[in-house]
């Protein structure tokens, strides 16, 4: 077993929506501001293109910076696969960690899509602890499990959890 | 109706998968260290390889374990998403009710303490 495997987190959810709808919900600001931690994303969807995630009004109200996550697009194959670096800027300690590597995979089949997140957090234990979730979403502890179940709720019912 | 049946089945798979000590132990092993091979997982259990595979297949069908290929190896990852969904659907709801029941009891008791 490699350290890479132990430092990789995998999350999967089945969503009754088209691959394009899921791709848009991940990459378009008018969607990202409607679920999970909200805030608008900006993607330049080509290898080497920049990515950032702006703070939501709630995040700004508690004093977080204008931009809370930065990164670079490594691979973009809409609406199936997106690979990027992902570097959150929530605390000085997190900023000091190396950028993590985040992959989204969307597989369409018989009216539903399987969405898989593969997050390699090698060398970034604080980021790894944060995205794992298991805490109170209202205090930033929801992680990918909460983000994905809120995304499912929004796309399937039009409403958040 | 179809949607209703699907939803029930999904939850059923998760609850059934969790209702076994060996399978909960396997999830705990992956929680401690993710991305393990079958060989590593079976070394922690007094069970045949076939038995461990059977449990892992049930966990995978319930979505609690996701496998990924890495070269020649098949790695097993804990997927916490179904647990989060069960938490939101079944636990949060009842916890809120319990808290509000306790708050009502507290208000009731405190009112009785006050002089008439």
Interface residues (C-beta under 8 A of the other chain):
Chain A: X1 X2 X4 X5 X6 X8 X9 X10 X11 X12 X13 X14 X116 X118 X132 X133 X134 X142 X143 X144 X145 X146 X148 X149 X161
Chain B: X33 X34 X35 X36 X37 X40 X63 X66 X68 X70 X75 X77 X78 X79 X80 X81 X83 X84 X85 X88
